[in-house]
C-alpha cells in the first residue's frame, strides 16, 4: 500500500509540474499564476500546495528537473568519441547532434527563463548550470583527454579544449536566438554548415597533425 501511495504521489507531482512548465515559460516567474497551474493540471489549488509549499518551490523543482536532460548529452558524447575510428567524421556528427539538442525551442525558452530569473534566484541558476551544461563540458573534456592519450588529439588542457569546441559550435546560433526569440531561425542546412565548420576549426587547432611542425 505504501508503494502504491508513493506512486500516486509521484504521478500527481509530475502532473502538476508538466502543467506548470509552460505557464512559467510563457509568463515568467512573476507572471505565473498558481490558479492557472491548478486548472491546467486539473487539480485544486489546495492539491498543488499539498505537493509544493509555494510558487518558488514549484519553480525550482521544474528548473532542476530539466538538468536530467544532460545525461542524454553525456551518453551522446561518450558514444560518439570513445570508439572513434574516424575522428573528423565522428566529431562532425557529434557537433550536429549536440547543436540539434541545444537548439530545441523548449530548451531555448528554459535557458531564457533561467537567465531572466538569475538575479532573483542566483543559487538556482548556478545549480542549473553546474548540473546541466557544466557536466556536459566535463564529460566532453574527459572524452577529449582519452582521445589525446590515443594520439588522436594534441592538447594540454582537455577542459579548455572542450570549452573551445562548444564555443565554436554554439556562440553564433545560440546567442542569436537568445535575442531574437523562437528557435526556428536556422534551417537544417544552416545547422549542418555550422556543425561542420566548428568540427573542422577544432581539428585544425587540436588535431594530432597540427602538432607536427616538421
C-alpha positions as CSV (number, residue, x, y, z in Angstrom):
1,X,0.0,0.0,0.0
2,X,2.8,2.4,0.8
3,X,4.4,1.8,-2.6
4,X,1.1,2.5,-4.3
5,X,0.7,5.7,-2.4
6,X,4.2,6.8,-3.3
7,X,3.4,6.0,-7.0
8,X,0.2,8.1,-6.8
9,X,2.1,11.0,-5.2
10,X,4.8,10.8,-7.8
11,X,2.3,10.8,-10.6
12,X,0.4,13.7,-9.2
13,X,3.6,15.7,-8.6
14,X,4.6,15.0,-12.2
15,X,1.1,16.0,-13.5
16,X,1.4,19.4,-11.7
17,X,5.0,20.0,-12.9
18,X,4.0,19.2,-16.5
19,X,1.2,21.7,-16.3
20,X,3.3,24.4,-14.6
21,X,6.2,24.3,-17.0
22,X,4.5,26.0,-20.0
23,X,3.0,28.5,-17.5
24,X,6.4,29.6,-16.3
25,X,7.9,29.5,-19.7
26,X,5.2,31.7,-21.1
27,X,4.7,34.2,-18.3
28,X,7.9,34.1,-16.3
29,X,8.1,33.6,-12.6
30,X,6.3,36.8,-11.5
31,X,3.5,36.4,-14.1
32,X,2.9,32.7,-13.4
33,X,-0.4,32.0,-11.7
34,X,-0.9,29.0,-9.3
35,X,-4.6,29.2,-10.3
36,X,-3.7,28.6,-13.9
37,X,-1.3,25.8,-12.9
38,X,-4.1,24.1,-11.0
39,X,-6.5,24.5,-13.8
40,X,-4.1,23.1,-16.4
41,X,-3.2,20.2,-14.1
42,X,-6.9,19.5,-13.5
43,X,-6.5,19.6,-9.7
44,X,-7.4,22.0,-7.0
45,X,-5.1,24.8,-5.9
46,X,-5.0,23.1,-2.5
47,X,-3.6,19.9,-4.2
48,X,-0.9,22.0,-5.8
49,X,0.1,23.4,-2.4
50,X,0.0,20.0,-0.9
51,X,2.8,18.9,-3.2
52,X,4.7,22.2,-3.5
53,X,4.7,24.6,-0.5
54,X,4.8,27.7,-2.6
55,X,5.4,29.0,-6.2
56,X,9.1,29.3,-5.6
57,X,9.4,25.6,-4.7
58,X,7.4,24.6,-7.8
59,X,9.5,26.8,-10.0
60,X,12.8,25.4,-8.5
61,X,11.6,21.9,-9.0
62,X,10.7,22.5,-12.6
63,X,14.1,24.1,-13.4
64,X,16.2,21.4,-11.7
65,X,14.1,18.6,-13.2
66,X,15.5,19.6,-16.6
67,X,19.1,19.0,-15.6
68,X,18.5,15.3,-16.2
69,X,18.5,16.1,-20.0
70,X,22.3,16.3,-19.7
71,X,22.5,12.6,-19.2
72,X,21.5,12.1,-22.8
73,X,24.1,14.5,-24.0
74,X,26.8,12.9,-21.9
75,X,25.9,9.4,-23.3
76,X,25.9,11.0,-26.8
77,X,29.4,12.4,-26.3
78,X,30.9,9.2,-24.9
79,X,29.3,7.0,-27.6
80,X,30.5,9.3,-30.4
81,X,34.1,9.6,-29.4
82,X,35.3,6.8,-27.2
83,X,35.5,4.2,-30.0
84,X,36.1,6.6,-32.8
85,X,37.9,5.3,-35.9
86,X,37.3,8.4,-38.0
87,X,37.6,11.4,-35.7
88,X,36.7,14.0,-38.3
89,X,33.5,12.2,-39.2
90,X,32.5,11.3,-35.6
91,X,33.3,14.8,-34.3
92,X,31.2,16.4,-37.1
93,X,28.3,14.1,-36.3
94,X,28.6,14.8,-32.6
95,X,28.7,18.6,-33.3
96,X,25.4,18.3,-35.3
97,X,23.6,16.2,-32.7
98,X,24.9,18.4,-29.9
99,X,23.7,21.5,-31.7
100,X,20.3,19.9,-32.5
101,X,19.8,19.1,-28.8
102,X,20.7,22.6,-27.5
103,X,18.7,24.4,-30.2
104,X,15.4,22.8,-29.3
105,X,12.8,25.5,-28.8
106,X,11.7,24.2,-25.3
107,X,15.3,24.2,-24.1
108,X,16.0,27.7,-25.5
109,X,12.9,29.0,-23.7
110,X,14.0,27.4,-20.5
111,X,17.5,28.9,-20.9
112,X,16.0,32.4,-21.4
113,X,13.8,31.9,-18.3
114,X,16.8,30.8,-16.1
115,X,18.8,33.8,-17.3
116,X,15.9,36.2,-16.7
117,X,15.5,35.0,-13.1
118,X,19.2,34.7,-12.3
119,X,19.2,37.8,-10.1
120,X,16.1,36.6,-8.2
121,X,17.3,33.0,-7.9
122,X,21.2,33.1,-8.2
123,X,21.7,29.7,-6.5
124,X,19.1,28.1,-8.8
125,X,20.8,29.5,-11.9
126,X,24.2,28.4,-10.7
127,X,22.9,24.9,-9.8
128,X,21.2,24.5,-13.2
129,X,24.4,25.5,-15.0
130,X,26.6,23.2,-12.8
131,X,24.3,20.1,-13.0
132,X,23.5,20.7,-16.7
133,X,25.8,22.4,-19.1
134,X,28.9,22.1,-17.0
135,X,28.5,18.4,-16.6
136,X,28.4,18.1,-20.4
137,X,31.6,20.0,-20.7
138,X,33.3,17.8,-18.1
139,X,32.1,14.7,-20.0
140,X,33.4,16.1,-23.2
141,X,36.8,17.1,-21.6
142,X,37.2,13.5,-20.3
143,X,36.5,12.2,-23.8
144,X,39.0,14.6,-25.4
145,X,41.6,13.5,-22.8
146,X,41.1,9.9,-23.8
147,X,41.5,10.8,-27.5
148,X,44.7,12.6,-26.7
149,X,46.0,9.5,-24.9
150,X,45.3,7.6,-28.1
151,X,47.2,10.2,-30.1
152,X,44.2,11.4,-32.0
153,X,44.2,14.9,-30.4
154,X,47.1,17.2,-29.4
155,X,46.2,19.2,-26.3
156,X,47.4,20.1,-22.8
157,X,44.1,21.1,-21.3
158,X,41.1,18.9,-22.1
159,X,38.7,21.2,-20.3
160,X,39.8,24.2,-22.2
161,X,39.6,22.2,-25.5
162,X,36.0,21.2,-24.6
163,X,35.1,24.9,-24.0
164,X,36.7,25.9,-27.3
165,X,34.7,23.2,-29.2
166,X,31.4,24.1,-27.7
167,X,32.2,27.8,-28.1
168,X,32.9,27.3,-31.8
169,X,29.6,25.4,-32.1
170,X,27.2,27.4,-30.1
171,X,28.4,31.0,-30.0
172,X,26.6,32.3,-33.1
173,X,23.4,30.3,-33.2
174,X,22.5,30.2,-29.5
175,X,23.4,33.8,-28.9
176,X,21.3,34.9,-31.9
177,X,18.2,33.1,-30.8
178,X,18.6,34.3,-27.2
179,X,18.0,37.8,-28.5
180,X,15.7,37.0,-31.4
181,X,13.3,34.7,-29.6
182,X,12.0,31.4,-31.0
183,X,14.3,28.8,-32.3
184,X,13.4,28.4,-36.0
185,X,15.8,31.0,-37.5
186,X,18.2,28.3,-38.7
187,X,17.5,25.8,-41.5
188,X,18.7,22.3,-41.4
189,X,21.4,23.3,-44.0
190,X,22.4,26.2,-41.7
191,X,22.9,23.9,-38.7
192,X,24.8,21.4,-40.9
193,X,27.2,24.1,-42.1
194,X,27.8,25.4,-38.6
195,X,28.4,21.9,-37.2
196,X,30.9,21.0,-40.0
197,X,32.7,24.4,-39.7
198,X,33.0,24.0,-35.9
199,X,34.4,20.5,-36.1
200,X,36.9,21.4,-38.8
201,X,38.1,24.5,-37.0
202,X,38.5,22.5,-33.8
203,X,40.6,19.8,-35.5
204,X,42.8,22.5,-37.2
205,X,43.6,23.7,-33.7
206,X,43.7,20.4,-31.8
207,X,44.1,17.6,-34.3
208,X,47.2,15.5,-33.8
209,X,48.6,16.6,-37.1
210,X,48.5,20.2,-36.0
211,X,51.4,19.5,-33.6
212,X,53.6,18.2,-36.5
213,X,55.9,21.1,-37.4
214,X,58.4,19.1,-39.4
